[in-house]
């Protein structure tokens, strides 16, 4: 499995048989340059402009934006678990989906714009994923301390932060990566351009990985 990070909450997962699954595609209002992406499937955690811009995706992808289990593609299973975009049961920003993808013998969880530390129900649904994409920037999502608490609850094999401000983009109101890295001490992050992982080498992977934001692919009409 190959995982690349496009910034914000957008990741591209490529399975061993070449299937391409895109999480939470953003539009240019998210503060990053626009990327054109090819995918077989798009998983949308919620319908805000910085998480559901499917128009930039080539390949006539299947779009999953509903809770429940979906046999998405050959060898790929997706389950969406509902949660909240805030700590007031959705009263401020509504509901989201946390997605669990099972492919290549691995479980990959994407928490979307999770705004609350998981309750027992969500914890049991997402417990011990192999890979966890977790928001860390606060304001619209859980913050650094809550992200650490969530990681301690879910116990992923590898945690990858997302939804933080950096020199390539991100909202002014969210924090940089630094508070999260501080919250995770004494665990040290491994900074990597991409992540290649298999079921066989999972035990050799670092527990905390920060992925580079990959170069932009301009839209054909830009």
Secondary structure, 3 states (H helix, E strand, C coil): CEEEEEECCEEEEECCCCCEEEECCCCHHHCCCCCCEECCEEECCCCCCCCCCHHHEECCCEEECCCEEEEEECCEEEEEEEEECCCCCCCCCCEEEEEEEEECCEEEEECCCCCCCCCHHHHHHHCCCCEEEEECCCCCCCCHHHHHHHHHHHCCCEEEEECCCECCECCCCCCCCHHHHHHCCCCCCEEECCEECCCCCHHHCCCEEEECECCCCCCCCC
